[in-house]
Structures are given as C-alpha cells and as structure tokens.
Amino acid sequence: MQKKKISTHLRIILQKMFENTGIEYSDEYVQSDNWYLDYQWTDEQEQEFIDWLANYLSENADARKELLYSTVKSKRMCSLAAKQFVTFFGWAMNLKKEKQQQ
C-alpha cells in the first residue's frame, strides 16, 4: 500500500510540532497508525505550538488554502483551526510532570 505524500505546509507544521518536543520528524513515521499517541508534551508546549500555528496560518494564505476549508485571514478562525489540529493530532498531555511542578 502506497502512502500519501505529505503536503508542504502540513510538513512544516508537523516539523514544528516535533521540534517543540525534541523529537526527530519523519514523513514515514507520521504515516503510521496513531503516531500522535507515542509522545507527550506539557500544557505550556502545547499552548506555544497553538500560538505558533495560529500565527503561521494567519500569515500564510497558501497554508490556509492547503489546510483549511476557509481561506479567511481571521485571527480567530486561525486560532480555532490550530486548536482543532492539536485536538486531533497533538501529543498527549504529560500530566505527571505538571502535577510534580505544582
């Protein structure tokens, strides 16, 4: 079974997501089943990524065209899209580390 090619902007976004948690990115890895369940990140790392992604989508019309149903440059719409992306494909929360810091 041939894997689907990762689009340009999706690759940039996934690379940033991996970079934020110190994990090496690979196209082959993200095409495996449930890859996003293998690692964890903190609430702070997740929020930093959401902010980055919302900004990236807001400033990049080609990324919006490639990844969103709407190409509207609304900061609110881009923020909602970033949160939705993290809900579906973000790493699991590392609750153990957060509890230890409290």
Order of alpha helices (4+ residues) and beta strands (2+ residues): alpha-alpha-beta-alpha-alpha-alpha-beta-alpha
